[in-house]
Amino acid sequence: MKLLKSPLLTGVLICLLLLGGISCEQDLTTIGDTVVGGEPFTTGRASYEVFAYNKKVEAVQANKLPLYQLGVFDDPVYGRTKASITTQVRFQASGGPSAANPAFGNYSQITEDNSASDNIAATIEENETLKEVILYIPYLRNSNADRDLDGVANDFDADPDDSNSDSDGDGLTDSDERRLGTNPLNEDTDGDGEKDDVDEDTPANRYPVKRDLDSIYGNRDVPFRLKVERSTYFLRDLDPDANFQESQEYYSSQEFSPAFVSDVLFEGDVTISDEQTLILSEDDPDTEEDESLENPQIVEPGISVTLDPEFFQTNLLDKEGKPELLSITNFNEFFRGIHLSVTPITEDIMLLLDLTDATISMNYEFDRSEDGEVVKEDGTYTLNLITGGGNTAIAGNAVNTFINENFPPELSNNIDTGENAERIYLKGGVGSFAEIRLFDEQNGEDIINEIKSKNWIINEANLVFYVDRETLDNAGQEIEPPRLYLYNAETNQPLYNQDTEFSVAENAFGLYLNYGGFIEKSDGKGVAYSVGITDYINNMIVRDSANATLGLTLTPDIRLTRASNTLLSGAVEKELPVSSNISPLGTVLYGSNVPASDNKRLKLEIFYTETN
């Protein structure tokens, strides 16, 4: 945890530690009267030049991503982006049936084929028949949605900072309802006419919870048109140009539709719901227990659509035991995958989706022999899209395609100029980023040596990026990036030090609070982003680290620090953080090429203590 956060606190602590209780000089910007061993000390603040250079991104590596964009997003400053997904479909993950050569029903196809002559009464032709095929992709959820931990997301909570608030007015606090298993957003959970505070027969935890959905950009109250097609493009896992020793890279500029799609598996309207879906068991009249009272199956909010069962019957169930399913390689070559696209009906919508949580569930029935009689039994086989993620390598391939409008001339004319920027243009995906240099346009060696000669202790160092509100307001920009990511552009490593950082929660907004980078708002609109680089400056002053060129992008999650290849203007290849690839958002910031009197001018501020 970083202790020396503010200059005032730093000065006080130094006084206490060095002076053993002798009072400090109150004016921290002047030389103090106190002397330690005959040596005075000074605390103060200094400002230094910062140089920013805008860079255009033409295409990004768009496979093996932690999140994928799907939909249409119209940025009022940077223009319209349409994102589609082409993904493999993979056999069920470990824990289910065999990853290759799956058996549907109770027996493998070879057992079924030999059933007439094996003299085993239980083995028969199973005649597996598909009843329903469901594609499910869960929406992302806000990981910091319940501040008071009372079971009600902040957006729906009567008081999100008080766990004893009563959001539905039924006389029970939200925390009480969480413990009782009743719905804190419905005064009569079971709908029997009695409010929850007097009803003693309400079944526990049998209601759909409302979730605070995250990373849905647009009006989620109107439906959108989703199209799912079979992909005919073979996505390779390994690159033949690298002797199959490296993963194949696919770029966002590669279009798969309409040339590489065929069967339409689904096309229809999807309405976004923020409530869980509960699937209740049916009571079996042949048993004493009432199965309908069992805990329901819970499906979190997400895209859930029914795919063409005839297609999957022909291309999966009827292929049981045949060469197409005998190996993962054979299946990938045969089935290829699916292609997802979204067409807005009335308003644009862009979704960020984690495909590692997506499934295709095939619900079917098959024949089973029971006491010499043939009876029907239900079965389910689950396919995945891609798997892994988090700390596990991603298995399988999915590619994001981005179709972008050209930047307006006033933007494009101020990108890739090689000149210190008046405005910094940041746009995720196929957009733009900035390179940042501190002190001067070279490596700042003379200024760094000057600071060293002054024996400064760097208490705090910040870069403050002010938002160009005039440009955003004139364009009608409403959605702004929540955080900036500043990193070493020469090593692609983050500037924050995990060992010294202050964090309060293991989520995108609870980590690395000393580094910061969060949007600061006034009246609901972004004003500035302040990025703490104290450790980075100290490494230069104390440990002789190099003053590297820095990179500045957007990030939806500060934990995503992996870099991947990107194509810049002129077909220049450069690695950029993957986190920038998965954000559709953009913003405009002030650079330093503005009058020195402009209080929004980008500069480096250092708070220090000088000992002589």
C-alpha positions as CSV (number, residue, x, y, z in Angstrom):
1,M,0.0,0.0,0.0
2,K,1.4,3.4,-1.0
3,L,1.5,5.7,2.1
4,L,2.8,8.9,0.7
5,K,-0.2,9.9,-1.4
6,S,-0.6,13.6,-0.9
7,P,2.2,16.3,-0.6
8,L,0.8,17.6,2.7
9,L,0.7,14.1,4.3
10,T,4.2,13.5,2.9
11,G,5.6,16.6,4.5
12,V,4.0,15.8,7.9
13,L,5.3,12.3,7.9
14,I,8.8,13.4,7.0
15,C,8.7,15.9,9.8
16,L,7.6,13.3,12.3
17,L,10.2,10.7,11.1
18,L,13.2,13.0,10.7
19,L,12.6,15.6,13.4
20,G,11.3,13.3,16.2
21,G,8.3,15.5,16.9
22,I,9.7,18.9,16.1
23,S,7.0,21.0,14.3
24,C,7.1,21.4,10.6
25,E,7.0,24.6,8.6
26,Q,3.4,25.1,7.5
27,D,4.2,26.6,4.1
28,L,5.3,23.5,2.2
29,T,6.3,25.5,-0.9
30,T,9.1,27.4,0.9
31,I,12.3,26.4,2.7
32,G,11.5,25.5,6.2
33,D,13.1,27.0,9.3
34,T,13.7,23.5,10.8
35,V,17.2,22.1,10.6
36,V,18.0,18.4,10.9
37,G,21.7,17.9,11.5
38,G,22.4,21.4,10.3
39,E,20.6,20.7,6.9
40,P,17.4,22.4,5.9
41,F,14.8,20.7,3.6
42,T,12.3,22.0,1.1
43,T,8.9,20.7,0.0
44,G,7.3,21.9,-3.2
45,R,5.8,21.3,-6.6
46,A,7.3,21.5,-10.0
47,S,5.7,21.2,-13.5
48,Y,7.4,19.8,-16.6
49,E,6.6,19.5,-20.3
50,V,4.7,16.6,-21.8
51,F,4.6,15.8,-25.5
52,A,1.8,13.8,-27.1
53,Y,1.6,12.3,-30.6
54,N,-1.6,10.9,-32.1
55,K,-1.4,7.6,-33.9
56,K,-4.1,6.0,-36.2
57,V,-4.9,2.3,-35.8
58,E,-5.9,0.7,-39.1
59,A,-6.5,-2.9,-37.9
60,V,-6.1,-4.8,-34.6
61,Q,-5.5,-8.5,-34.0
62,A,-9.0,-9.6,-33.4
63,N,-8.8,-13.2,-32.3
64,K,-7.9,-14.7,-28.8
65,L,-9.6,-11.7,-27.2
66,P,-10.9,-11.6,-23.6
67,L,-14.1,-9.9,-24.8
68,Y,-15.8,-9.5,-28.2
69,Q,-17.9,-6.6,-29.6
70,L,-21.1,-7.4,-31.3
71,G,-23.4,-4.8,-32.8
72,V,-23.3,-1.2,-34.1
73,F,-22.0,1.8,-32.2
74,D,-22.2,5.3,-33.6
75,D,-19.6,7.5,-31.9
76,P,-20.6,11.2,-32.6
77,V,-16.9,12.2,-32.8
78,Y,-15.2,9.2,-34.5
79,G,-18.0,7.7,-36.6
80,R,-19.9,4.4,-36.9
81,T,-18.5,1.0,-36.1
82,K,-20.2,-2.3,-37.0
83,A,-18.8,-5.4,-35.2
84,S,-19.5,-9.0,-36.1
85,I,-18.1,-12.3,-34.8
86,T,-17.0,-15.4,-36.6
87,T,-16.2,-18.2,-34.1
88,Q,-15.4,-21.9,-34.1
89,V,-17.8,-24.3,-32.4
90,R,-16.1,-26.8,-30.1
91,F,-16.9,-30.1,-28.5
92,Q,-17.9,-30.1,-24.9
93,A,-15.2,-29.2,-22.4
94,S,-13.8,-31.7,-20.0
95,G,-16.2,-33.1,-17.4
96,G,-18.8,-34.1,-20.1
97,P,-18.7,-36.7,-22.8
98,S,-15.5,-37.3,-24.8
99,A,-14.1,-34.2,-26.4
100,A,-13.8,-36.1,-29.7
101,N,-16.2,-38.7,-31.1
102,P,-19.0,-37.9,-28.7
103,A,-21.7,-40.4,-27.9
104,F,-25.3,-39.2,-28.0
105,G,-27.7,-41.1,-25.8
106,N,-26.4,-43.9,-23.6
107,Y,-24.2,-45.8,-26.2
108,S,-21.7,-45.0,-28.8
109,Q,-22.7,-45.5,-32.4
110,I,-20.6,-48.6,-32.8
111,T,-22.5,-50.2,-29.9
112,E,-25.8,-49.2,-31.5
113,D,-24.7,-50.6,-34.9
114,N,-23.9,-54.0,-33.2
115,S,-27.0,-54.1,-31.0
116,A,-28.9,-56.5,-33.2
117,S,-26.2,-59.2,-32.8
118,D,-24.6,-58.6,-29.4
119,N,-27.3,-60.5,-27.4
120,I,-27.6,-57.7,-24.9
121,A,-31.2,-56.6,-24.4
122,A,-30.4,-53.1,-23.2
123,T,-28.5,-52.1,-26.4
124,I,-30.8,-50.9,-29.1
125,E,-30.8,-48.4,-31.9
126,E,-31.4,-45.1,-29.9
127,N,-32.7,-43.0,-32.8
128,E,-31.6,-39.7,-31.2
129,T,-33.9,-36.9,-32.3
130,L,-33.3,-33.2,-31.6
131,K,-36.1,-31.3,-29.9
132,E,-34.4,-27.9,-29.4
133,V,-31.1,-26.2,-29.9
134,I,-30.3,-23.1,-27.8
135,L,-27.5,-20.6,-28.3
136,Y,-26.8,-18.8,-25.0
137,I,-24.3,-15.9,-24.5
138,P,-24.5,-14.3,-21.1
139,Y,-24.3,-10.5,-20.8
140,L,-21.5,-9.0,-18.7
141,R,-22.4,-7.8,-15.2
142,N,-21.1,-4.9,-13.2
143,S,-18.7,-6.4,-10.7
144,N,-19.2,-3.5,-8.3
145,A,-23.0,-3.4,-8.5
146,D,-23.9,-3.9,-4.9
147,R,-22.0,-1.5,-2.7
148,D,-23.8,-2.2,0.6
149,L,-23.9,-6.0,0.0
150,D,-27.7,-6.2,0.6
151,G,-28.5,-8.3,-2.4
152,V,-29.9,-5.4,-4.5
153,A,-27.9,-3.9,-7.3
154,N,-27.1,-0.2,-6.8
155,D,-29.3,0.9,-9.8
156,F,-32.4,-0.7,-8.2
157,D,-31.6,0.0,-4.5
158,A,-33.6,2.6,-2.6
159,D,-30.3,3.6,-0.9
160,P,-27.3,1.8,-2.3
161,D,-25.1,2.8,0.6
162,D,-27.5,1.5,3.3
163,S,-28.2,-2.2,3.6
164,N,-31.2,-1.5,5.9
165,S,-33.1,0.4,3.2
166,D,-36.4,-1.1,2.1
167,S,-36.5,-1.0,-1.7
168,D,-39.9,-2.5,-2.2
169,G,-41.6,-1.0,0.9
170,D,-42.8,-4.3,2.4
171,G,-41.5,-3.6,5.9
172,L,-38.5,-5.9,5.5
173,T,-35.0,-4.4,4.9
174,D,-33.1,-5.4,1.8
175,S,-30.7,-7.3,4.0
176,D,-33.5,-9.1,5.8
177,E,-34.9,-10.2,2.4
178,R,-31.5,-11.4,1.3
179,R,-31.3,-13.7,4.4
180,L,-35.0,-14.9,4.1
181,G,-34.7,-15.5,0.3
182,T,-37.5,-13.2,-0.6
183,N,-37.5,-10.6,-3.4
184,P,-36.3,-7.2,-2.1
185,L,-37.8,-5.6,-5.3
186,N,-41.3,-7.2,-4.9
187,E,-43.4,-6.7,-1.8
188,D,-45.2,-10.0,-2.5
189,T,-42.6,-12.4,-3.8
190,D,-44.9,-15.4,-4.3
191,G,-47.9,-13.4,-5.5
192,D,-50.4,-14.8,-3.0
193,G,-51.7,-11.5,-1.9
194,E,-49.7,-11.3,1.4
195,K,-46.7,-9.0,1.7
196,D,-43.4,-10.6,2.5
197,D,-43.2,-9.1,6.1
198,V,-46.3,-11.1,7.2
199,D,-46.2,-14.1,4.8
200,E,-44.7,-17.1,6.5
201,D,-45.0,-19.5,3.5
202,T,-43.0,-17.8,0.8
203,P,-40.5,-20.3,-0.7
204,A,-36.9,-19.1,-0.4
205,N,-34.8,-18.0,-3.3
206,R,-37.4,-18.8,-6.0
207,Y,-37.5,-15.4,-7.7
208,P,-35.5,-13.9,-10.6
209,V,-32.8,-11.6,-9.4
210,K,-32.4,-8.3,-11.3
211,R,-28.8,-7.8,-12.4
212,D,-26.9,-4.6,-13.2
213,L,-25.7,-5.4,-16.7
214,D,-22.5,-4.0,-17.9
215,S,-20.9,-3.1,-21.3
216,I,-24.1,-2.6,-23.2
217,Y,-23.9,0.6,-25.2
218,G,-27.1,2.0,-26.6
219,N,-30.8,1.8,-25.7
220,R,-31.3,-1.6,-24.1
221,D,-35.0,-1.0,-23.9
222,V,-35.5,-1.6,-27.6
223,P,-35.0,-5.0,-29.3
224,F,-32.2,-5.6,-31.9
225,R,-32.1,-8.0,-34.8
226,L,-29.7,-10.9,-34.4
227,K,-28.6,-13.2,-37.2
228,V,-26.7,-16.5,-36.7
229,E,-25.3,-18.2,-39.8
230,R,-23.1,-21.1,-40.4
231,S,-19.5,-20.0,-41.1
232,T,-17.8,-21.7,-44.0
233,Y,-14.4,-20.2,-43.3
234,F,-11.8,-22.5,-41.7
235,L,-10.2,-20.7,-38.8
236,R,-6.7,-22.1,-38.3
237,D,-5.3,-22.4,-34.8
238,L,-1.7,-22.4,-35.9
239,D,0.1,-20.2,-38.5
240,P,1.5,-22.2,-41.4
241,D,3.9,-19.3,-42.2
242,A,5.6,-19.9,-38.9
243,N,5.9,-23.7,-39.4
244,F,2.8,-24.2,-37.2
245,Q,4.8,-23.1,-34.1
246,E,2.8,-19.9,-33.5
247,S,-0.8,-19.1,-33.1
248,Q,-2.6,-17.8,-36.2
249,E,-3.3,-14.1,-36.1
250,Y,-6.5,-12.7,-37.6
251,Y,-7.1,-9.0,-38.0
252,S,-10.3,-6.9,-37.6
253,S,-10.2,-5.9,-41.2
254,Q,-11.0,-9.4,-42.4
255,E,-14.6,-9.7,-43.5
256,F,-16.3,-13.2,-43.5
257,S,-19.8,-12.2,-44.6
258,P,-21.3,-12.6,-47.2
259,A,-18.5,-14.7,-48.9
260,F,-18.0,-17.2,-46.1
261,V,-21.5,-17.9,-44.6
262,S,-24.2,-20.3,-45.6
263,D,-27.2,-21.7,-43.7
264,V,-29.2,-19.2,-41.6
265,L,-29.5,-20.8,-38.2
266,F,-31.5,-18.0,-36.6
267,E,-32.7,-14.5,-37.5
268,G,-35.0,-12.6,-35.3
269,D,-35.5,-9.9,-32.7
270,V,-33.8,-10.1,-29.3
271,T,-35.0,-8.1,-26.3
272,I,-32.6,-7.4,-23.5
273,S,-33.7,-8.4,-20.0
274,D,-31.8,-7.8,-16.8
275,E,-33.6,-10.6,-14.9
276,Q,-32.5,-14.1,-14.3
277,T,-34.6,-16.9,-15.9
278,L,-35.8,-19.6,-13.5
279,I,-36.4,-23.1,-15.0
280,L,-38.6,-25.0,-12.6
281,S,-38.7,-28.8,-12.4
282,E,-42.0,-30.6,-13.3
283,D,-43.6,-32.8,-10.7
284,D,-43.3,-36.5,-11.5
285,P,-46.7,-38.1,-10.6
286,D,-45.0,-41.5,-10.2
287,T,-42.9,-40.3,-7.2
288,E,-43.9,-39.2,-3.7
289,E,-41.7,-36.1,-3.8
290,D,-42.9,-32.9,-5.4
291,E,-40.1,-32.2,-7.8
292,S,-41.6,-28.8,-8.6
293,L,-40.4,-27.6,-5.2
294,E,-36.8,-28.3,-5.9
295,N,-34.4,-25.5,-6.4
296,P,-34.8,-24.1,-9.9
297,Q,-32.2,-24.0,-12.6
298,I,-31.0,-20.4,-12.9
299,V,-30.0,-18.9,-16.2
300,E,-28.3,-15.5,-15.9
301,P,-29.4,-12.7,-18.3
302,G,-28.0,-13.1,-21.8
303,I,-28.7,-13.7,-25.4
304,S,-30.8,-16.9,-25.7
305,V,-32.1,-17.9,-29.1
306,T,-33.3,-21.1,-30.6
307,L,-31.2,-22.4,-33.6
308,D,-32.4,-24.5,-36.5
309,P,-32.8,-28.1,-35.1
310,E,-32.8,-29.7,-38.5
311,F,-29.3,-28.3,-39.3
312,F,-27.9,-29.7,-36.0
313,Q,-29.7,-33.0,-36.5
314,T,-28.1,-33.4,-39.9
315,N,-24.7,-32.1,-39.1
316,L,-24.2,-33.5,-35.5
317,L,-26.5,-36.1,-34.2
318,D,-26.7,-38.0,-37.5
319,K,-22.9,-37.8,-37.7
320,E,-22.4,-39.8,-34.5
321,G,-19.5,-42.3,-35.0
322,K,-18.7,-40.9,-38.5
323,P,-15.3,-39.4,-39.5
324,E,-16.5,-35.8,-39.2
325,L,-16.7,-36.2,-35.4
326,L,-13.8,-38.6,-34.8
327,S,-11.4,-35.8,-33.8
328,I,-11.4,-32.2,-33.0
329,T,-9.4,-31.5,-36.2
330,N,-12.0,-33.3,-38.3
331,F,-14.8,-31.5,-36.6
332,N,-13.3,-28.1,-37.1
333,E,-12.6,-28.8,-40.7
334,F,-16.2,-30.1,-41.2
335,F,-18.3,-27.8,-39.1
336,R,-16.2,-24.6,-39.4
337,G,-18.3,-22.5,-37.0
338,I,-21.0,-19.8,-36.8
339,H,-21.1,-16.1,-37.8
340,L,-23.0,-13.6,-35.5
341,S,-24.2,-10.2,-36.7
342,V,-26.6,-7.5,-35.3
343,T,-28.8,-5.1,-37.2
344,P,-30.4,-2.3,-35.2
345,I,-34.1,-2.1,-35.6
346,T,-34.7,1.5,-34.4
347,E,-31.5,2.4,-32.4
348,D,-27.9,1.3,-32.4
349,I,-26.7,-1.2,-29.8
350,M,-23.2,-2.6,-29.1
351,L,-22.6,-5.5,-26.7
352,L,-19.3,-6.7,-25.1
353,L,-19.5,-10.4,-24.7
354,D,-17.4,-13.1,-23.1
355,L,-17.5,-16.0,-25.6
356,T,-15.8,-18.4,-23.2
357,D,-19.1,-18.5,-21.3
358,A,-21.2,-19.1,-24.4
359,T,-22.9,-22.5,-25.1
360,I,-25.0,-24.3,-27.7
361,S,-27.2,-26.8,-25.9
362,M,-28.8,-29.6,-28.0
363,N,-31.8,-31.0,-26.2
364,Y,-32.8,-34.3,-27.8
365,E,-34.7,-37.5,-27.0
366,F,-33.6,-41.1,-27.7
367,D,-34.9,-44.7,-27.3
368,R,-34.0,-46.7,-24.3
369,S,-34.9,-50.3,-23.5
370,E,-36.7,-50.8,-20.2
371,D,-38.0,-54.2,-19.2
372,G,-38.2,-55.1,-22.8
373,E,-40.1,-52.0,-23.7
374,V,-38.8,-49.1,-25.7
375,V,-39.3,-45.8,-23.8
376,K,-38.2,-42.2,-24.6
377,E,-35.5,-40.5,-22.6
378,D,-34.3,-36.9,-22.7
379,G,-30.6,-36.0,-23.2
380,T,-28.6,-32.9,-23.6
381,Y,-25.3,-32.3,-25.3
382,T,-23.5,-29.0,-25.0
383,L,-21.1,-27.4,-27.5
384,N,-18.8,-24.5,-26.6
385,L,-17.6,-21.6,-28.8
386,I,-14.2,-20.9,-27.3
387,T,-12.9,-21.9,-23.9
388,G,-10.4,-20.8,-21.3
389,G,-9.8,-17.2,-20.5
390,G,-8.7,-15.5,-17.2
391,N,-5.4,-17.2,-16.2
392,T,-6.0,-20.1,-18.7
393,A,-5.0,-19.9,-22.3
394,I,-7.9,-19.5,-24.7
395,A,-8.7,-22.7,-26.7
396,G,-10.4,-22.3,-30.1
397,N,-10.6,-19.3,-32.3
398,A,-13.1,-16.4,-32.7
399,V,-12.5,-13.3,-34.7
400,N,-14.0,-9.8,-34.4
401,T,-14.6,-8.0,-37.7
402,F,-14.9,-4.2,-37.4
403,I,-16.3,-2.1,-40.3
404,N,-15.5,1.5,-39.6
405,E,-16.5,4.8,-41.1
406,N,-13.5,7.1,-41.9
407,F,-12.6,9.6,-39.3
408,P,-13.9,13.2,-40.1
409,P,-11.3,15.4,-41.8
410,E,-10.8,17.5,-38.7
411,L,-9.6,14.5,-36.8
412,S,-7.7,12.6,-39.5
413,N,-5.8,15.8,-40.4
414,N,-4.4,15.9,-36.8
415,I,-3.4,12.3,-36.5
416,D,0.0,10.9,-37.6
417,T,1.4,14.4,-38.1
418,G,4.5,13.7,-36.1
419,E,3.9,17.0,-34.2
420,N,3.1,17.6,-30.6
421,A,-0.7,17.4,-30.3
422,E,-3.0,20.2,-29.4
423,R,-5.7,17.6,-28.8
424,I,-5.3,13.9,-28.0
425,Y,-7.6,11.6,-29.8
426,L,-8.3,8.2,-28.2
427,K,-10.6,5.7,-29.7
428,G,-10.8,2.0,-28.9
429,G,-10.8,-0.9,-31.4
430,V,-9.8,0.4,-34.9
431,G,-9.3,3.9,-33.7
432,S,-6.4,5.9,-32.3
433,F,-4.0,6.1,-29.4
434,A,-1.2,8.4,-28.3
435,E,2.5,8.2,-27.6
436,I,3.7,10.3,-24.6
437,R,7.1,11.6,-23.9
438,L,8.1,13.3,-20.6
439,F,10.4,16.3,-20.1
440,D,11.4,16.9,-23.7
441,E,11.0,15.2,-27.1
442,Q,14.0,13.1,-26.7
443,N,14.7,11.3,-23.4
444,G,14.8,14.2,-21.0
445,E,18.3,13.2,-19.8
446,D,19.4,16.8,-18.8
447,I,16.2,17.5,-16.9
448,I,16.4,14.1,-15.1
449,N,20.0,14.7,-14.1
450,E,19.0,18.2,-12.8
451,I,16.4,16.6,-10.6
452,K,18.9,14.1,-9.3
453,S,21.3,16.8,-8.4
454,K,18.7,18.5,-6.3
455,N,18.3,15.3,-4.1
456,W,14.6,15.3,-4.5
457,I,12.4,12.7,-2.8
458,I,9.5,12.3,-5.2
459,N,6.3,12.1,-3.1
460,E,3.8,12.2,-5.9
461,A,3.8,12.5,-9.7
462,N,0.7,12.9,-11.8
463,L,-0.3,13.4,-15.4
464,V,-3.7,15.1,-15.6
465,F,-5.5,14.8,-18.9
466,Y,-8.3,17.3,-19.2
467,V,-11.3,16.4,-21.3
468,D,-12.1,18.7,-24.3
469,R,-15.7,19.2,-23.2
470,E,-16.4,21.7,-26.0
471,T,-15.7,19.1,-28.7
472,L,-17.6,16.3,-27.0
473,D,-20.6,18.5,-26.1
474,N,-20.8,19.9,-29.7
475,A,-20.8,16.4,-31.1
476,G,-23.4,15.1,-28.6
477,Q,-21.0,12.6,-26.9
478,E,-22.9,10.9,-24.0
479,I,-20.8,7.8,-23.2
480,E,-17.3,8.3,-22.1
481,P,-14.5,5.9,-21.3
482,P,-14.3,5.1,-17.6
483,R,-10.5,4.7,-17.4
484,L,-7.3,5.5,-19.2
485,Y,-4.4,3.1,-19.5
486,L,-0.9,4.5,-19.5
487,Y,1.9,2.0,-20.1
488,N,5.5,1.7,-21.2
489,A,5.3,1.7,-25.0
490,E,8.7,0.1,-25.4
491,T,8.1,-2.9,-23.2
492,N,4.3,-2.9,-23.1
493,Q,4.4,-3.2,-19.4
494,P,2.0,-1.2,-17.1
495,L,3.4,1.7,-15.2
496,Y,1.7,0.7,-11.9
497,N,3.5,-1.4,-9.4
498,Q,1.3,-4.2,-8.1
499,D,3.5,-4.5,-5.0
500,T,2.9,-1.0,-3.8
501,E,-0.5,-0.2,-5.2
502,F,-3.6,0.4,-3.1
503,S,-6.6,-1.7,-4.0
504,V,-10.0,-2.2,-2.3
505,A,-11.6,-4.9,-4.5
506,E,-10.6,-7.5,-7.1
507,N,-12.5,-5.9,-9.9
508,A,-11.9,-3.4,-12.7
509,F,-12.7,-0.4,-10.5
510,G,-11.3,-1.5,-7.2
511,L,-7.7,-2.2,-8.3
512,Y,-4.7,0.1,-8.4
513,L,-6.2,3.2,-7.0
514,N,-2.9,5.0,-6.6
515,Y,-2.4,4.8,-10.3
516,G,-6.0,5.9,-10.8
517,G,-6.8,6.9,-14.4
518,F,-10.5,7.1,-13.6
519,I,-12.8,9.6,-15.2
520,E,-13.5,12.6,-12.9
521,K,-17.0,14.0,-13.5
522,S,-18.9,17.2,-12.8
523,D,-22.6,17.4,-13.4
524,G,-22.4,13.9,-14.9
525,K,-19.8,14.8,-17.6
526,G,-16.1,14.0,-17.7
527,V,-13.7,16.7,-16.7
528,A,-10.3,15.0,-16.4
529,Y,-8.4,11.8,-15.9
530,S,-5.6,11.8,-13.3
531,V,-2.9,9.1,-13.7
532,G,-0.4,8.6,-10.9
533,I,3.1,7.7,-12.1
534,T,5.1,8.2,-8.8
535,D,6.9,4.9,-9.0
536,Y,7.8,5.4,-12.6
537,I,9.4,8.8,-11.9
538,N,11.1,7.4,-8.8
539,N,12.6,4.6,-10.8
540,M,14.2,7.2,-13.1
541,I,15.5,9.4,-10.3
542,V,16.6,6.8,-7.8
543,R,17.2,3.7,-9.8
544,D,18.4,5.2,-13.1
545,S,15.7,3.5,-15.1
546,A,15.2,4.7,-18.7
547,N,12.7,7.5,-19.6
548,A,10.7,5.4,-22.1
549,T,8.1,6.5,-24.6
550,L,4.7,5.9,-23.0
551,G,1.5,4.7,-24.6
552,L,-2.0,6.0,-23.8
553,T,-5.1,4.1,-24.6
554,L,-8.5,3.3,-23.1
555,T,-9.3,0.3,-21.0
556,P,-12.5,-1.3,-19.8
557,D,-10.5,-3.4,-17.4
558,I,-7.1,-2.4,-15.9
559,R,-6.2,-6.0,-15.4
560,L,-5.9,-6.7,-19.1
561,T,-2.3,-5.8,-19.8
562,R,-1.5,-8.3,-22.6
563,A,-0.3,-6.8,-25.9
564,S,-1.0,-8.0,-29.4
565,N,-0.1,-7.0,-32.9
566,T,-1.7,-3.9,-34.5
567,L,-1.4,-2.4,-38.0
568,L,-0.8,1.4,-38.0
569,S,-0.9,3.8,-40.9
570,G,1.6,2.8,-43.6
571,A,1.2,-0.9,-42.7
572,V,3.5,-0.4,-39.7
573,E,3.2,-3.2,-37.2
574,K,3.2,-2.4,-33.5
575,E,2.1,-4.2,-30.4
576,L,-0.7,-2.4,-28.4
577,P,-2.7,-3.4,-25.3
578,V,-5.5,-5.9,-26.0
579,S,-7.7,-3.9,-23.6
580,S,-7.9,-1.1,-26.1
581,N,-9.1,-3.5,-28.8
582,I,-12.3,-4.4,-26.9
583,S,-13.7,-1.0,-26.3
584,P,-15.9,0.9,-28.8
585,L,-15.6,4.2,-26.8
586,G,-13.7,7.3,-27.6
587,T,-12.8,10.7,-26.1
588,V,-10.8,13.9,-26.8
589,L,-8.3,15.3,-24.4
590,Y,-6.2,18.4,-24.3
591,G,-2.6,18.1,-25.2
592,S,0.3,20.4,-24.4
593,N,0.5,22.3,-27.6
594,V,-1.8,25.0,-26.3
595,P,-1.0,28.3,-24.7
596,A,0.9,28.0,-21.4
597,S,-1.8,30.1,-19.7
598,D,-4.5,27.4,-20.5
599,N,-5.2,25.7,-17.2
600,K,-6.2,22.5,-19.1
601,R,-2.8,22.2,-20.7
602,L,-1.3,18.7,-20.3
603,K,1.7,18.8,-18.0
604,L,3.6,16.6,-15.5
605,E,3.2,17.7,-11.9
606,I,5.8,16.5,-9.3
607,F,5.4,17.0,-5.6
608,Y,8.8,16.6,-3.9
609,T,10.9,17.0,-0.7
610,E,14.4,18.2,-1.2
611,T,17.1,17.5,1.3
612,N,20.5,19.1,1.1
